[in-house]
Amino acid sequence: MKILHTADWHMGDYLGRVDRGEEIIQSLEKIDGYLKTYSVDVMIVAGDLFNYRNRPAQIQSSIGKIKRIFLPFLQSGGTIIAVSGNHDHEIFIQALRDTLDLAIVERGRFHLAPEPESILVDGVQFALMPYPTAHAYLCGKALHYKTVAEKNKAILDGFKAKLAEIQSSLNPQLPKVLVAHIHDIGSSVRVAYRMAEGEEVLMDVSNFVDDWDYVAFGHIHKPQYIRASHVRYSGSVVRLDAGEMEDDKSVVLFEIDPHGLVSEPVLLPIECDPIYRIEIDESDISNLAAICHPSSKALVHYTLNYNSIERNHYQMAKEIENILPRWYGREFVNTNQLNRENMEENLQRIEDIAETVKKYLGSNLINHPRGREILQLVDQLLAEEGI
């Protein structure tokens, strides 16, 4: 069985003012091309298909695009297996699951798991573990907690217990694949996409990944393997923010036979639009197309240093937008104002120096017969020096 592992589509996502929809669709079309090229049997989507902030009409549009791209794969006998992630609205995903169960596809199937479960596809067992939430993993007394830390511990315990229950029900003679949307403490990313530190349920996957032929993780957007080459985050399908500007995006292709993993998983690249954070002044505007290449696709956050006496910054911003239509954030720094503030600060510093000199000499010359004369001379010298 040939399996393609992807995750974190975030359909309907925005970066600042920029709609990422078209770029995400291009990545999904690239994935569909890989399904055909490599005669893939099963595609795994390890969570975060959608953006929970989207309105119903936007989600409906996203579903329509998924159908357009991947329905031919399903009709040819392919299977799509997906779990819900933290950016997938749980109630909506459950409703979508019910709808999919009613849908009739000629040969293949789209299996969406909003709750932990296992399924068998052509002799391969898949354990499906959606993002760890209280709704998915807790019930009864376990729902009574007082702090976030207590809640996270209860969810972690519930996740481990459910995974152990599923694992004990599997046939040890058949290959096993774990699909989960979680944050492993061994990953190279400390805080996940749009998550605050402390609200994450962190796990040490080394405790439960050894018995699986392949482990397909979602949630961390940087493609990587964890402790072993068969335990992987596929990463997101586009660079979603500036924290991912250096990431090379990809999906993972691997093959399972009755004895397990056939060979080392292979990364299949996905070309993504670049992200830049730059600081510029007026003299740089004419070179922006070279700085942010290709300028028509580049996602750019810029800081513009300008002099309000010489140029209107809104006028300059229009020039920049003509070159970089996909800017997603900007800041303006008035250097004239900074110069004025620096000048005032320097003047204050000079006044402080003069006062310090006068006070020092005044206290030491208080009984000197020519003290007043010396202080007058000091005033004259300070004035001549501009102090």
C-alpha positions in Angstrom: 0.0 0.0 0.0 1.4 3.4 -1.0 0.5 6.1 1.4 0.9 9.9 1.2 1.1 11.9 4.5 0.1 15.5 4.6 -1.4 17.9 7.2 -2.1 21.5 8.2 -3.9 22.7 5.1 -5.6 25.6 7.0 -8.0 26.3 4.1 -9.4 29.8 4.2 -6.5 31.2 6.2 -5.2 34.8 6.0 -1.8 36.3 6.7 -2.7 39.9 7.7 -4.7 41.3 4.9 -3.8 38.6 2.4 -6.1 35.7 1.5 -4.0 32.5 1.2 -6.7 30.5 -0.5 -5.3 30.5 -4.0 -1.8 29.4 -2.8 -3.2 26.7 -0.6 -5.3 25.3 -3.5 -2.2 25.3 -5.7 -0.4 23.1 -3.1 -3.4 20.7 -2.9 -3.4 20.4 -6.7 0.3 19.6 -6.5 -0.5 16.9 -3.9 -3.2 15.5 -6.2 -0.6 15.3 -8.9 1.6 13.2 -6.6 -1.3 10.9 -5.9 -1.6 10.2 -9.6 2.2 10.0 -10.3 3.0 7.6 -7.6 -0.3 5.6 -7.7 -1.1 6.3 -4.1 -3.7 4.2 -2.4 -4.3 6.2 0.8 -3.8 9.9 1.6 -3.5 10.8 5.3 -4.4 14.3 6.4 -3.2 14.7 10.0 -5.4 17.5 11.1 -6.2 21.2 10.6 -7.9 20.9 7.2 -9.8 24.2 7.9 -9.6 27.5 9.7 -12.0 27.6 12.6 -12.3 31.4 12.3 -14.0 31.1 8.9 -17.7 31.7 8.4 -19.9 28.9 7.2 -19.9 30.2 3.6 -16.1 30.2 3.6 -16.0 26.6 4.9 -18.6 25.5 2.4 -16.4 27.0 -0.3 -13.3 25.1 1.0 -15.2 21.8 1.0 -16.2 22.4 -2.6 -12.6 22.9 -3.6 -11.5 19.8 -1.7 -14.2 17.9 -3.6 -13.2 19.3 -7.0 -9.5 18.4 -6.4 -9.8 15.0 -4.8 -13.0 13.4 -5.9 -11.3 11.8 -8.9 -8.9 10.2 -6.5 -11.7 8.8 -4.5 -13.6 7.7 -7.6 -10.6 5.8 -8.8 -10.6 3.7 -5.6 -8.4 5.9 -3.3 -9.0 6.5 0.4 -8.6 9.7 2.3 -8.1 9.4 6.1 -8.2 12.6 8.2 -8.3 13.5 11.9 -9.5 16.8 13.3 -6.9 19.4 14.5 -7.0 22.3 16.9 -8.0 24.7 14.1 -10.9 22.5 13.0 -14.2 23.3 14.7 -15.2 20.1 16.6 -18.9 20.4 16.1 -18.6 21.3 12.4 -16.2 18.4 11.9 -18.6 16.0 13.6 -21.4 17.2 11.3 -19.2 16.9 8.3 -18.3 13.3 9.4 -22.0 12.4 9.5 -22.5 13.9 6.0 -19.6 11.9 4.7 -20.9 8.7 6.2 -24.1 9.2 4.2 -22.3 10.1 0.9 -21.9 7.4 -1.7 -18.6 7.4 -3.6 -18.3 4.8 -6.4 -15.2 3.1 -5.0 -13.1 5.1 -2.5 -13.9 6.7 0.8 -13.2 9.9 2.7 -12.9 9.0 6.4 -12.8 11.9 8.9 -12.2 11.2 12.6 -13.4 13.9 15.1 -13.0 11.4 17.9 -10.4 8.7 18.6 -11.0 5.4 16.7 -9.3 2.7 14.5 -10.1 1.6 11.0 -8.9 -1.2 8.7 -8.1 -0.4 5.1 -6.9 -3.3 2.8 -5.0 -5.1 5.6 -3.5 -2.0 7.2 -4.7 -0.7 10.6 -4.9 3.0 11.3 -5.3 4.4 14.8 -6.8 7.9 14.5 -6.2 10.4 17.3 -7.5 13.9 16.8 -6.2 16.9 18.7 -6.3 16.4 22.4 -9.3 18.3 23.8 -11.6 17.7 26.8 -14.5 17.0 24.4 -12.6 14.2 22.6 -10.8 12.5 25.5 -12.5 13.3 28.8 -15.8 12.3 30.4 -17.4 12.1 33.9 -15.2 13.0 36.9 -12.2 13.7 34.6 -14.0 16.9 33.5 -13.7 18.4 36.9 -10.5 20.5 37.0 -9.7 23.9 38.5 -6.6 25.1 36.6 -5.3 24.9 33.0 -2.5 22.7 34.2 -4.9 20.3 35.7 -7.0 20.3 32.6 -4.0 19.6 30.3 -2.8 16.8 32.6 -6.3 15.2 32.5 -6.5 15.4 28.7 -3.0 14.0 28.4 -3.9 11.0 30.6 -7.1 10.6 28.6 -5.2 10.6 25.4 -2.7 8.0 26.6 -5.5 5.8 28.0 -7.5 5.9 24.7 -4.5 5.2 22.6 -3.6 2.2 24.8 -7.2 1.0 24.5 -7.1 1.3 20.7 -3.7 -0.3 20.5 -4.7 -3.3 22.5 -7.6 -3.9 20.1 -5.4 -4.1 17.0 -4.3 -7.3 15.4 -0.5 -7.7 16.1 -0.1 -9.7 12.8 -1.1 -6.7 10.7 0.8 -3.5 10.0 -0.2 -0.4 12.1 -0.1 3.3 11.3 -0.7 6.0 14.0 -2.3 9.3 12.8 -2.4 12.1 15.4 -2.5 15.9 15.7 -0.3 16.6 18.7 2.6 18.7 19.9 5.6 16.5 20.8 8.2 18.0 23.2 11.0 16.7 21.0 9.9 18.8 18.0 12.0 21.8 16.9 9.1 24.2 17.4 8.4 25.4 21.0 5.0 27.2 20.4 2.7 26.0 17.7 0.9 28.1 15.1 -1.4 30.7 16.8 -1.2 28.9 20.1 -0.3 30.6 23.4 2.4 29.0 25.5 0.7 27.1 28.4 -2.5 26.2 26.5 -0.9 23.3 24.7 -1.1 19.7 25.8 2.6 18.7 25.3 3.6 15.0 24.9 6.7 12.9 24.9 5.9 10.6 21.9 8.9 8.4 22.7 6.6 6.7 25.2 4.3 5.3 22.6 5.7 5.3 19.0 7.9 2.2 19.0 5.2 -0.2 18.2 4.0 1.5 15.0 5.2 0.9 11.4 4.7 4.6 10.6 3.5 7.6 12.7 1.9 10.5 10.8 1.8 13.7 12.9 0.2 17.0 12.2 0.2 20.3 14.2 3.9 21.4 13.9 4.3 23.2 10.5 8.1 22.5 10.1 8.6 19.2 8.3 10.7 16.9 10.5 11.1 13.4 11.9 11.0 12.8 15.7 13.7 10.4 17.1 13.2 8.0 14.2 12.7 8.3 10.4 9.3 6.6 10.5 7.9 9.2 13.1 7.2 12.4 11.1 5.5 15.8 11.0 4.7 16.3 7.3 4.5 20.1 7.9 2.0 22.6 6.5 1.4 22.9 2.7 2.3 26.6 2.5 4.4 29.0 4.6 1.7 30.3 6.9 3.6 33.1 8.7 7.1 34.7 9.0 8.1 32.0 11.5 8.1 29.6 8.5 9.9 31.8 6.0 12.9 29.4 6.0 10.9 26.2 5.8 11.0 24.0 2.7 7.5 22.5 2.5 6.8 18.9 1.4 4.6 15.8 1.9 5.8 12.3 2.8 5.4 9.2 0.6 5.9 5.8 2.1 4.9 2.2 1.4 3.5 -0.5 3.8 3.3 -4.2 3.0 2.2 -7.1 5.3 5.6 -7.0 7.1 5.5 -3.2 7.8 7.4 -0.3 6.3 9.0 -1.2 3.0 11.7 1.5 2.8 12.7 4.9 4.1 9.9 7.5 3.6 10.5 10.0 0.8 9.9 13.7 0.9 8.0 15.2 -2.1 8.6 19.0 -2.4 5.9 21.7 -2.5 7.0 25.0 -4.0 5.7 27.9 -1.9 5.6 31.7 -2.2 8.3 33.4 -0.2 7.8 35.5 3.0 10.0 38.6 3.8 10.3 41.0 6.7 12.3 44.0 5.6 13.2 47.6 6.7 13.5 50.2 4.0 13.8 53.9 3.3 12.8 55.9 0.2 16.0 55.0 -1.6 15.2 51.3 -1.5 11.8 51.5 -3.1 13.1 51.3 -6.7 15.0 48.1 -5.7 12.1 46.3 -4.0 11.3 44.0 -6.9 14.9 42.6 -6.6 14.9 42.5 -2.8 11.6 40.6 -2.6 11.6 38.2 -5.5 9.2 37.4 -7.1 7.6 40.7 -6.2 4.1 39.7 -7.5 4.0 36.6 -5.2 6.1 37.7 -2.2 4.4 38.1 1.1 6.0 41.1 2.8 5.9 42.8 6.1 7.8 46.1 5.8 9.0 48.9 8.0 9.3 52.2 6.1 11.7 54.9 7.5 10.6 58.3 6.1 11.1 62.0 6.6 7.8 63.7 7.0 9.2 67.0 5.9 10.3 65.6 2.5 7.7 63.0 1.6 4.2 61.8 2.5 4.4 58.3 3.8 1.0 57.3 2.4 2.2 58.3 -1.1 5.3 56.1 -0.6 3.1 53.3 0.6 1.1 53.4 -2.7 4.3 53.1 -4.6 5.3 50.1 -2.5 1.9 48.4 -3.1 2.3 48.8 -6.8 5.5 46.7 -6.5 4.5 44.4 -3.7 0.8 43.9 -4.0 0.8 41.1 -1.4 2.2 43.1 1.5 0.5 41.7 4.7 1.8 44.2 7.3 3.5 47.5 7.5 5.0 50.0 10.0 6.0 53.6 9.5 8.9 55.3 11.3 9.1 59.1 11.0 12.9 59.8 11.1 12.3 63.5 11.3 10.4 63.0 14.6 13.2 60.7 15.8 15.8 63.3 14.9 13.8 65.9 16.8 13.5 63.7 19.8 17.2 62.8 19.7 18.0 66.5 19.5 15.9 67.3 22.5 17.4 64.5 24.4 20.9 65.7 23.5 20.0 69.3 24.6 18.7 68.0 27.9 21.9 66.0 28.3 24.0 69.1 27.6 22.0 71.1 30.1 22.5 68.3 32.7 26.3 68.4 32.1 26.4 72.2 32.5 24.4 72.1 35.7 26.6 69.3 37.1 29.8 71.3 36.4 28.3 74.5 38.0 27.1 72.6 41.1 30.4 70.9 41.5 32.5 74.1 41.3 30.0 76.0 43.3 30.3 73.6 46.3 34.1 73.6 46.1 34.5 77.4 45.6 32.0 78.5 48.3 34.8 79.9 50.5 37.2 80.9 47.8 37.9 84.7 47.7 37.5 84.7 43.9 34.8 82.0 43.7 32.1 84.3 42.1 34.6 85.5 39.5 35.6 81.9 38.6 32.0 80.8 38.3 31.2 83.7 36.0 34.2 82.7 33.9 32.9 79.1 33.8 29.5 80.3 32.5 31.3 82.2 29.8 33.4 79.2 28.8 30.3 76.9 28.7 28.4 79.3 26.6 31.3 79.6 24.1 31.4 75.8 23.8 27.6 75.6 23.4 27.1 73.8 26.7 
